[in-house]
Amino acid sequence: MNATIEDLEAALRNVQDPEYPVSVLDMGLIRGLAVQGNTAQVRLTYTSMGCPCKEMIADDVRDALLCVQGVERVEVQEVFEPWTHRDLSRRAKRTLTELGVT
């Protein structure tokens, strides 16, 4: 059984940004998801080009996707698409506001 994009998204909802209790999906760091056979492909950006947590985030994304039934391999492509607060989901904005982050 092949994984679906929805399966990948569900797994990524459990991957938290290292600084805030917000998923990488809600932070807007995931720029693309695809499944080809048993391979999950993810395009991942960061809030800054010099993000000190790049490796940790990529590893967490990879580990989460490898837990999805039907995924045996994960390809993470780092893309440096400018990230802004507009990339945050409503859920992320609400959480960050509650934490006093503006």
C-alpha positions as YAML, in Angstrom:
chain: A
units: angstrom
residues:
- id: 1
  name: MET
  ca: [0.00, 0.00, 0.00]
- id: 2
  name: ASN
  ca: [1.41, 3.38, -1.01]
- id: 3
  name: ALA
  ca: [1.35, 6.31, 1.34]
- id: 4
  name: THR
  ca: [-0.67, 9.39, 0.44]
- id: 5
  name: ILE
  ca: [0.09, 13.08, 0.81]
- id: 6
  name: GLU
  ca: [-2.45, 13.13, 3.64]
- id: 7
  name: ASP
  ca: [-0.49, 10.39, 5.42]
- id: 8
  name: LEU
  ca: [2.70, 12.43, 5.09]
- id: 9
  name: GLU
  ca: [0.99, 15.58, 6.34]
- id: 10
  name: ALA
  ca: [-0.42, 13.71, 9.35]
- id: 11
  name: ALA
  ca: [3.07, 12.49, 10.27]
- id: 12
  name: LEU
  ca: [4.56, 15.96, 9.86]
- id: 13
  name: ARG
  ca: [1.96, 17.47, 12.20]
- id: 14
  name: ASN
  ca: [3.90, 15.68, 14.96]
- id: 15
  name: VAL
  ca: [7.24, 17.27, 14.02]
- id: 16
  name: GLN
  ca: [7.66, 20.39, 16.12]
- id: 17
  name: ASP
  ca: [9.74, 23.42, 15.30]
- id: 18
  name: PRO
  ca: [12.71, 23.36, 17.72]
- id: 19
  name: GLU
  ca: [11.93, 26.83, 19.07]
- id: 20
  name: TYR
  ca: [8.13, 26.84, 19.33]
- id: 21
  name: PRO
  ca: [5.42, 24.23, 19.97]
- id: 22
  name: VAL
  ca: [4.24, 24.47, 16.37]
- id: 23
  name: SER
  ca: [4.52, 21.79, 13.70]
- id: 24
  name: VAL
  ca: [6.81, 22.28, 10.72]
- id: 25
  name: LEU
  ca: [3.68, 22.20, 8.56]
- id: 26
  name: ASP
  ca: [2.02, 25.02, 10.49]
- id: 27
  name: MET
  ca: [5.28, 26.99, 10.50]
- id: 28
  name: GLY
  ca: [5.20, 26.89, 6.70]
- id: 29
  name: LEU
  ca: [8.53, 25.11, 6.40]
- id: 30
  name: ILE
  ca: [7.20, 22.34, 4.17]
- id: 31
  name: ARG
  ca: [7.16, 23.67, 0.62]
- id: 32
  name: GLY
  ca: [6.17, 20.49, -1.16]
- id: 33
  name: LEU
  ca: [5.33, 16.84, -0.62]
- id: 34
  name: ALA
  ca: [5.16, 13.98, -3.08]
- id: 35
  name: VAL
  ca: [5.08, 10.20, -3.04]
- id: 36
  name: GLN
  ca: [6.64, 8.05, -5.74]
- id: 37
  name: GLY
  ca: [6.27, 4.37, -5.01]
- id: 38
  name: ASN
  ca: [7.75, 3.83, -1.56]
- id: 39
  name: THR
  ca: [9.67, 7.13, -1.56]
- id: 40
  name: ALA
  ca: [8.43, 10.26, 0.19]
- id: 41
  name: GLN
  ca: [9.79, 13.48, -1.24]
- id: 42
  name: VAL
  ca: [9.73, 16.68, 0.76]
- id: 43
  name: ARG
  ca: [10.82, 20.21, -0.05]
- id: 44
  name: LEU
  ca: [11.91, 21.96, 3.14]
- id: 45
  name: THR
  ca: [12.83, 25.56, 3.84]
- id: 46
  name: TYR
  ca: [13.83, 27.34, 7.02]
- id: 47
  name: THR
  ca: [12.97, 30.60, 8.73]
- id: 48
  name: SER
  ca: [16.49, 31.83, 7.99]
- id: 49
  name: MET
  ca: [19.31, 30.70, 5.73]
- id: 50
  name: GLY
  ca: [21.63, 30.38, 8.73]
- id: 51
  name: CYS
  ca: [19.20, 28.32, 10.80]
- id: 52
  name: PRO
  ca: [21.31, 26.44, 13.36]
- id: 53
  name: CYS
  ca: [18.69, 23.68, 13.57]
- id: 54
  name: LYS
  ca: [18.65, 22.70, 9.89]
- id: 55
  name: GLU
  ca: [20.05, 19.21, 10.41]
- id: 56
  name: MET
  ca: [17.82, 18.51, 13.40]
- id: 57
  name: ILE
  ca: [14.68, 19.60, 11.52]
- id: 58
  name: ALA
  ca: [15.59, 17.58, 8.42]
- id: 59
  name: ASP
  ca: [16.33, 14.51, 10.57]
- id: 60
  name: ASP
  ca: [13.03, 14.88, 12.46]
- id: 61
  name: VAL
  ca: [11.14, 15.21, 9.16]
- id: 62
  name: ARG
  ca: [12.90, 12.16, 7.74]
- id: 63
  name: ASP
  ca: [12.29, 10.08, 10.88]
- id: 64
  name: ALA
  ca: [8.58, 10.99, 10.98]
- id: 65
  name: LEU
  ca: [8.04, 10.13, 7.33]
- id: 66
  name: LEU
  ca: [9.83, 6.79, 7.65]
- id: 67
  name: CYS
  ca: [7.17, 5.84, 10.22]
- id: 68
  name: VAL
  ca: [4.42, 6.21, 7.62]
- id: 69
  name: GLN
  ca: [3.17, 2.88, 6.34]
- id: 70
  name: GLY
  ca: [4.38, 2.36, 2.78]
- id: 71
  name: VAL
  ca: [7.35, 4.75, 3.06]
- id: 72
  name: GLU
  ca: [10.73, 3.07, 2.90]
- id: 73
  name: ARG
  ca: [12.83, 5.99, 1.72]
- id: 74
  name: VAL
  ca: [12.71, 9.76, 2.24]
- id: 75
  name: GLU
  ca: [14.30, 12.39, 0.03]
- id: 76
  name: VAL
  ca: [14.63, 15.79, 1.70]
- id: 77
  name: GLN
  ca: [15.38, 18.66, -0.65]
- id: 78
  name: GLU
  ca: [16.40, 21.84, 1.11]
- id: 79
  name: VAL
  ca: [15.09, 24.89, -0.71]
- id: 80
  name: PHE
  ca: [15.82, 28.43, 0.29]
- id: 81
  name: GLU
  ca: [12.53, 30.07, -0.48]
- id: 82
  name: PRO
  ca: [12.15, 33.19, 1.61]
- id: 83
  name: TRP
  ca: [10.06, 32.52, 4.71]
- id: 84
  name: THR
  ca: [7.88, 35.20, 6.25]
- id: 85
  name: HIS
  ca: [5.20, 35.35, 8.94]
- id: 86
  name: ARG
  ca: [2.65, 35.02, 6.12]
- id: 87
  name: ASP
  ca: [3.68, 31.37, 5.82]
- id: 88
  name: LEU
  ca: [2.30, 30.60, 9.29]
- id: 89
  name: SER
  ca: [-1.01, 28.77, 9.48]
- id: 90
  name: ARG
  ca: [-3.85, 30.20, 11.56]
- id: 91
  name: ARG
  ca: [-3.11, 27.56, 14.17]
- id: 92
  name: ALA
  ca: [0.54, 28.65, 14.35]
- id: 93
  name: LYS
  ca: [-0.38, 32.33, 14.59]
- id: 94
  name: ARG
  ca: [-2.79, 31.58, 17.43]
- id: 95
  name: THR
  ca: [-0.21, 29.51, 19.33]
- id: 96
  name: LEU
  ca: [2.53, 32.10, 18.88]
- id: 97
  name: THR
  ca: [0.20, 34.89, 19.99]
- id: 98
  name: GLU
  ca: [-0.69, 32.91, 23.12]
- id: 99
  name: LEU
  ca: [3.05, 32.59, 23.82]
- id: 100
  name: GLY
  ca: [3.52, 36.32, 23.45]
- id: 101
  name: VAL
  ca: [5.45, 36.10, 20.17]
- id: 102
  name: THR
  ca: [4.44, 38.82, 17.76]
...
